[in-house]
């Protein structure tokens, strides 16, 4: 088997990043060819040929790499230098243990749903962006509740009165959507979760629906700073003439999963699901 061509990427403002990169580089060079090392996210990836991306940092760094790759997604192996790390799951020590196996092909790739967000004015596409976690329309200052009209496949679904609306992927279900009270979706589900932020009606709850539908959001009276945000990055300010459309993206995000790092193990460790059922002495 030929040596894989890899990129070594990371965010240069993270503490100890360059130290970890220097420590891991000899091992990487022993088993693979490093096409590019970019610890500042300065280089364009479009003209490069590579088989694997190694990302040093946290989930935010992986989201950035997913945006950089755009329509041409290749497998990503994340090394966690942060806190939670749902996507960047391996510690530096674990990476050193499994990387030779990865280079021998002893891994499998889990394909994750990505979303495509378009902001339209009439039939004109003003903005287009791919996302891995979520699209959020946030009210912004002066921080008042807004009315968000949701259409599913062009059919009016409901109007949410709330501070913002999130349409998230299964990967994004453990991000902003979870903090807004949304459910956790298994990462390989083909579905979106719609989560209102601080809804003003108690009967309003998150909704899960199929990924093959088209979701449109219209805000009739947006505030001056009402914005469309993709994976934490502001895409644009929103006006009353705009429609935000979310659908399944053509590419999928490809995450390398190694033996022992399963879905429920990650949830158990990252979310502190370490409790156990206890029986009383007379049972």
Secondary structure, 3 states (H helix, E strand, C coil): CCCCEEEEEECCCCCCHHHHHHHHHHHHHHHCEEEEEECCCCCCCCCCCCCEEEEEECHHHHHHHHHHHCCCCCCEEEEECCCCCCCCCECHHHHHHHHHHHHCCCCEEEEECCEEEEEEECCEEEEEEEECCEEEEECCCCCCCEEEEEEECCEEEEEEEECEEEEECCHHHHCHHHHCCCCCCCCCCCEEEEEEECCCCCCCCCEEEECCCCEEEEECCCCCCCEEEECCEEEEECCCCEEEEEEECCCCEEEEECCCCCHHHHHHHHCCCCCCCCCCCCC
